[in-house]
Amino acid sequence: MGQRHSVAPSRLLLVATVLVVAANLRPAITLVGPLIERIGAETGMSAAALGVLGALPVFTFAAVSLFVHLLARRWSLEPVITAALGILVLGTLLRAAPGLPYSLFAGTIILAAAVGVVNVLLPIVVRRDFPDRVPMMTGAYTAALTAVASVASGIAVPLADGIGWQYALASAALVAVVGTALWSLRLRRGHAAADRPQPAEEALPAERPAERSVWRSGLAWQVALFFGLQASMFYFLLTWLAAIHTYHGFSERAGGYSVAAYQGIGIIGTLTVGRLMQRLDDHRWVALGLGTAMAAGLCGMLALPALMPLWAMVCGFASTSTLLLAMTMISLRANSPEQSTQLSGMAQGLGYIIAGSLPILAGTVFDATGSWVPSLGAALAVTAVYTAIGWFCGRNVHIRPAEQRA
């Protein structure tokens, strides 16, 4: 009884810190979508330039992700994540400072770099601290991420109406301050290894041959492509969904609420799909079902735009659940935490390069055509491709160890 009492607070701390850090991965970014037309009107930026602003976090994720494993190896997970959260606060405040567009773009790069670090490391924390509950915990932290992002999108326009869009963007710093304070408790208490012994392979070693093995693995490339293409859909809709709404006659506020619903419905998706995946070893049918749901939502936007809020929720359920699937693949397809860190960096580094292209392309095409139909058609094609890839990397297979040929 006494032993159970001593371990429980540590376990609770592990769960709470993972969830609060996950809550910081999107609000600073999702606040922009509902306000993007207002930002364009007040700064004079074109739709193409606003597409660059929407894609800038994604490209920053890509640049940072490939090198995060070096930080984790040098300083370990807890200090690196603490520092990243502190930088997130600074970048969020800089983005809202006077001096646009310089501070808007510079702050976005800084805050996105901080988020990119945590993006890569959080799946590794989950694998290390909850090795027998990876799909469930990935679903829980994706739900936390989605919930806070949804609230941020929903309050963006009312906040901007009341205090101005710069202060609305700065409000995300409050969440980051809370996250920094709670996560820093790990620095004093240590992670779960302080309370229970860990196998030797659960530590991040200083150097081992497995470091580059993921780049020679066909499965790793499948995971990277799947991650990138599904993320391109998320960021396309996150950036332009509100604008697509106003194009079809909805108000700016209604567009903001639909962006919130697009993300909020994902809470249900991640919790239900996470439970389903926990019971399955083979995730191919999950990938196929979610791809079909995304295609249905996009077809609805093209055929029945009057029901745009409904299609936003259908796409949101599919998109957030597919993100859960992609993050779970990163954790489960590797053979060790070191290999998982390498795969996370590879998948997110290459994946976000892919993901950043669609928002920019969509803005450029809209400038040229004045219509969202071509971009939605391209999104359908992207959905078909990532669903096919998801069928292959959803199998219950693993990357071969470094000593074998991948």
C-alpha positions in Angstrom: 0.0 0.0 0.0 2.8 2.4 1.0 4.7 1.7 -2.2 1.6 2.3 -4.4 1.1 5.7 -2.6 4.7 6.7 -3.4 4.6 5.8 -7.0 1.2 7.3 -7.9 2.1 11.0 -7.6 5.1 10.5 -9.9 2.9 8.7 -12.5 0.3 11.5 -12.2 3.1 14.0 -12.8 4.2 12.2 -15.9 0.8 12.2 -17.4 0.0 15.8 -16.4 3.3 17.2 -17.8 2.9 15.3 -21.1 -0.7 16.7 -21.5 0.2 20.3 -20.6 3.2 20.3 -23.0 1.0 18.8 -25.8 -1.4 21.7 -25.2 1.3 24.1 -26.3 2.0 22.5 -29.7 -0.8 24.3 -31.7 -2.5 27.4 -30.1 0.2 29.9 -31.2 -0.2 28.5 -34.7 -4.0 28.0 -34.9 -4.8 31.5 -33.8 -3.6 32.7 -37.2 -6.0 31.0 -39.5 -9.3 32.7 -38.3 -7.4 36.1 -38.4 -5.6 35.6 -41.7 -7.8 37.9 -43.8 -7.7 40.6 -41.1 -3.9 40.3 -40.9 -3.8 40.6 -44.7 -6.1 43.7 -44.7 -4.1 45.5 -42.1 -0.7 44.6 -43.4 -1.4 44.7 -47.1 -0.1 41.2 -47.7 -1.3 39.2 -50.7 -3.0 35.8 -50.4 0.3 34.2 -51.5 2.2 36.1 -48.8 -0.3 35.0 -46.2 0.1 31.5 -47.5 3.8 31.8 -46.7 3.0 33.0 -43.2 0.7 30.0 -42.7 3.3 27.6 -44.0 6.3 29.2 -42.2 5.8 27.2 -39.0 5.7 24.0 -41.1 9.0 24.7 -42.9 10.5 25.7 -39.6 9.5 22.4 -38.1 11.2 20.7 -41.0 14.5 22.6 -40.5 14.6 22.0 -36.8 13.4 18.3 -36.7 16.4 16.9 -38.4 18.7 18.1 -35.7 16.7 17.7 -32.5 18.2 14.2 -31.7 21.6 16.0 -31.2 20.1 18.2 -28.5 18.4 15.3 -26.8 21.7 13.3 -26.9 23.7 16.2 -25.5 21.3 17.5 -22.7 18.6 14.8 -22.4 14.8 15.2 -22.9 13.7 17.2 -19.8 16.1 20.2 -20.1 15.7 20.5 -23.9 11.9 20.6 -23.6 12.0 23.1 -20.8 14.2 25.4 -22.8 12.0 25.0 -25.9 8.9 26.1 -23.9 10.7 29.2 -22.6 11.7 30.1 -26.2 8.0 29.5 -27.2 7.0 32.2 -24.8 9.5 34.7 -26.2 8.7 34.0 -29.8 4.9 34.3 -29.2 5.4 37.7 -27.7 7.8 38.9 -30.4 5.3 38.0 -33.1 2.8 40.4 -31.6 5.3 43.2 -31.2 5.2 46.4 -33.3 7.3 46.5 -36.5 5.3 44.4 -38.8 5.9 42.5 -41.0 9.4 41.8 -39.6 8.3 40.9 -36.1 5.3 38.9 -37.4 7.6 36.6 -39.4 10.6 36.6 -37.0 8.4 35.7 -34.0 6.7 33.0 -36.1 10.0 31.4 -36.9 11.2 31.5 -33.3 8.0 30.1 -31.8 7.8 27.4 -34.5 11.3 26.3 -33.9 10.5 25.8 -30.2 7.3 23.8 -31.1 9.3 21.8 -33.6 11.7 20.6 -30.9 8.8 19.4 -28.7 7.0 17.9 -31.7 10.0 15.5 -32.2 10.7 14.7 -28.5 7.2 14.2 -27.1 6.6 10.9 -28.9 9.9 9.7 -27.4 8.8 10.8 -23.9 5.6 8.8 -24.4 7.5 5.7 -25.5 9.9 6.0 -22.6 7.4 6.7 -19.8 4.4 4.7 -21.1 5.9 1.8 -23.1 2.8 -0.4 -22.8 0.3 2.4 -23.5 1.7 4.2 -26.6 -1.5 4.4 -28.7 -3.6 5.4 -25.6 -1.2 8.1 -24.4 -0.6 9.4 -27.9 -4.3 9.7 -28.3 -4.6 11.5 -24.9 -1.9 14.0 -25.7 -3.3 14.5 -29.2 -6.7 15.2 -27.7 -5.1 17.8 -25.3 -3.3 19.4 -28.2 -6.5 19.5 -30.2 -8.7 20.8 -27.4 -6.5 23.8 -26.7 -6.0 24.5 -30.4 -9.7 24.4 -31.0 -10.4 26.9 -28.2 -7.7 29.2 -29.6 -9.3 29.1 -33.0 -12.8 29.7 -31.5 -11.8 32.8 -29.5 -9.4 34.3 -32.0 -11.9 36.6 -33.7 -13.8 37.7 -30.5 -10.4 38.4 -28.9 -9.3 40.4 -31.9 -12.5 42.3 -31.9 -12.0 43.2 -28.2 -8.3 43.8 -27.9 -6.8 43.8 -31.4 -5.4 40.9 -33.4 -1.8 41.4 -32.2 -2.8 40.9 -28.6 -5.0 38.0 -29.6 -1.9 36.4 -31.1 0.1 37.2 -27.9 -2.5 35.4 -25.7 -0.9 32.0 -26.6 2.1 32.9 -24.4 -0.1 32.4 -21.3 -0.5 28.7 -22.1 3.3 28.4 -22.7 4.1 30.0 -19.4 1.9 27.4 -17.6 3.5 24.6 -19.6 7.0 25.8 -18.8 6.3 26.0 -15.1 4.7 22.5 -14.8 7.2 20.8 -17.0 10.1 22.3 -15.0 8.9 20.2 -12.1 10.5 17.2 -13.9 13.9 18.9 -13.6 13.7 18.7 -9.8 11.9 15.3 -9.6 13.3 13.5 -12.6 11.3 11.4 -14.9 9.9 7.9 -14.3 13.3 6.3 -14.1 13.7 7.9 -10.7 10.9 5.7 -9.4 11.3 2.5 -11.3 14.3 0.9 -13.0 14.5 1.1 -16.8 16.1 -1.4 -19.2 19.4 -0.3 -20.4 18.1 0.2 -24.0 15.6 2.7 -22.8 18.2 5.4 -22.4 19.5 7.5 -25.2 23.0 6.3 -25.8 25.9 8.6 -26.7 26.5 6.9 -30.1 25.3 3.8 -31.8 25.2 2.5 -35.3 21.4 2.7 -35.4 21.6 6.5 -35.8 21.5 6.5 -39.6 19.7 3.2 -40.2 16.3 4.8 -40.6 17.5 6.6 -43.8 18.2 3.2 -45.4 14.8 1.8 -44.5 11.9 1.7 -46.9 9.4 1.6 -44.0 10.9 4.7 -42.5 10.4 6.5 -45.9 6.8 5.3 -46.0 6.2 6.7 -42.5 7.9 10.0 -43.5 5.7 10.4 -46.6 2.6 9.4 -44.8 3.3 12.0 -42.0 4.1 14.7 -44.5 1.1 14.3 -46.8 -1.4 14.0 -43.9 0.2 17.1 -42.3 -0.1 19.0 -45.5 -3.9 18.5 -45.4 -4.0 19.6 -41.7 -2.2 22.9 -42.5 -4.0 23.6 -45.7 -7.3 23.5 -43.9 -6.0 25.2 -40.8 -4.7 28.1 -42.9 -7.5 28.5 -45.4 -10.7 26.9 -44.0 -11.9 30.2 -42.6 -11.2 31.9 -46.0 -13.0 29.1 -47.8 -16.0 29.8 -45.6 -16.1 33.5 -46.3 -15.7 32.8 -50.0 -19.0 30.9 -49.8 -20.8 33.7 -47.9 -20.2 32.8 -44.3 -19.1 35.6 -41.9 -15.5 35.9 -40.5 -16.7 34.8 -37.1 -18.5 31.8 -38.5 -15.4 30.8 -40.3 -13.4 31.1 -37.0 -16.0 28.9 -35.3 -15.7 26.3 -38.0 -11.9 26.2 -37.7 -12.5 25.6 -34.0 -15.0 22.8 -34.7 -12.6 21.4 -37.3 -10.1 20.9 -34.5 -12.4 20.3 -31.6 -14.2 17.3 -33.2 -10.7 15.8 -33.3 -10.9 15.3 -29.6 -13.5 12.6 -30.1 -11.5 11.2 -32.9 -8.3 10.8 -31.1 -9.8 9.3 -28.0 -11.9 6.8 -29.9 -9.4 5.9 -32.5 -6.6 5.7 -29.9 -8.6 3.1 -28.0 -9.2 1.2 -31.2 -5.5 1.3 -32.1 -4.5 0.1 -28.6 -6.4 -3.1 -29.3 -5.0 -3.6 -32.8 -1.6 -4.6 -34.0 -2.4 -3.9 -37.7 -3.5 -0.4 -38.5 -4.1 -0.6 -42.2 -7.9 -0.5 -42.0 -7.7 2.5 -39.7 -5.6 4.4 -42.3 -8.1 3.4 -45.0 -11.2 4.5 -43.0 -9.7 7.8 -42.0 -8.6 8.6 -45.6 -12.1 7.8 -46.8 -13.6 10.2 -44.2 -11.3 13.0 -45.3 -12.2 12.4 -49.0 -15.9 12.5 -48.1 -15.5 15.9 -46.3 -13.6 17.4 -49.2 -16.1 16.2 -51.7 -18.8 17.7 -49.5 -17.1 21.1 -49.6 -17.0 20.9 -53.4 -20.6 19.6 -54.0 -22.6 21.2 -51.1 -20.7 24.2 -49.7 -23.9 25.4 -47.9 -23.1 22.6 -45.4 -19.5 23.8 -44.9 -19.5 23.6 -41.1 -20.5 19.9 -41.3 -17.7 19.1 -43.8 -15.3 21.0 -41.6 -16.1 18.6 -38.7 -15.9 15.5 -40.9 -12.4 16.7 -42.2 -11.4 17.6 -38.6 -12.3 14.1 -37.3 -10.3 12.5 -40.0 -7.3 14.9 -39.9 -6.7 14.9 -36.2 -7.1 11.1 -36.0 -4.7 10.7 -38.9 -2.2 12.8 -37.0 -2.6 10.4 -34.1 -2.0 7.4 -36.4 1.1 9.1 -37.9 2.6 9.9 -34.4 1.8 6.3 -33.2 3.6 4.9 -36.3 6.7 6.9 -35.3 6.7 5.4 -31.9 5.9 1.8 -32.8 7.8 1.2 -36.0 11.2 1.7 -34.4 13.1 -0.9 -32.4 14.5 1.4 -29.7 14.2 4.9 -28.2 17.3 6.0 -30.1 15.9 4.7 -33.4 12.5 6.2 -32.5 14.2 9.6 -32.0 15.9 9.2 -35.4 12.6 8.2 -37.1 10.8 11.1 -35.4 13.3 13.6 -36.7 13.4 12.1 -40.2 9.6 11.8 -40.5 8.9 15.3 -39.2 11.9 16.9 -41.0 11.0 15.6 -44.4 7.3 15.5 -43.7 7.0 19.1 -42.8 8.8 20.1 -46.0 6.0 18.4 -47.8 3.4 19.8 -45.5 4.4 23.4 -46.0 3.9 23.3 -49.8 0.1 22.9 -49.9 -0.9 26.2 -48.0 1.4 28.2 -50.2 0.2 26.5 -53.4 -3.4 27.0 -52.4 -2.9 30.7 -51.8 -1.1 31.2 -55.1 -3.7 29.3 -57.0 -6.5 31.3 -55.4 -4.7 34.6 -56.4 -4.5 33.3 -60.0 -8.0 31.8 -60.3 -10.2 33.5 -57.6 -11.6 30.1 -56.7 -10.9 27.4 -54.1 -12.1 24.5 -56.3 -8.6 23.7 -57.8 -7.1 23.6 -54.4 -9.8 21.4 -53.0 -9.3 19.1 -56.0 -5.6 18.9 -55.3 -6.3 18.2 -51.6 -8.4 15.2 -52.7 -5.5 13.8 -54.7 -3.2 14.3 -51.8 -5.7 12.4 -49.6 -5.7 9.5 -52.0 -2.0 9.2 -52.0 -1.4 9.3 -48.3 -4.2 6.8 -47.7 -2.5 4.3 -50.1 0.9 4.9 -48.3 -0.9 4.5 -44.9 -2.1 1.0 -46.0 1.5 -0.1 -46.3 3.1 1.5 -43.3 0.1 0.6 -41.2 1.2 -3.1 -41.2 2.5 -4.5 -37.9 6.2 -4.4 -39.0 9.3 -2.7 -37.7 12.5 -1.1 -39.0 15.3 -3.6 -39.0 18.1 -3.2 -36.5 21.2 -1.3 -37.8 23.3 -4.5 -37.9 20.9 -5.9 -40.6 20.5 -4.4 -44.0 17.3 -2.3 -44.1 
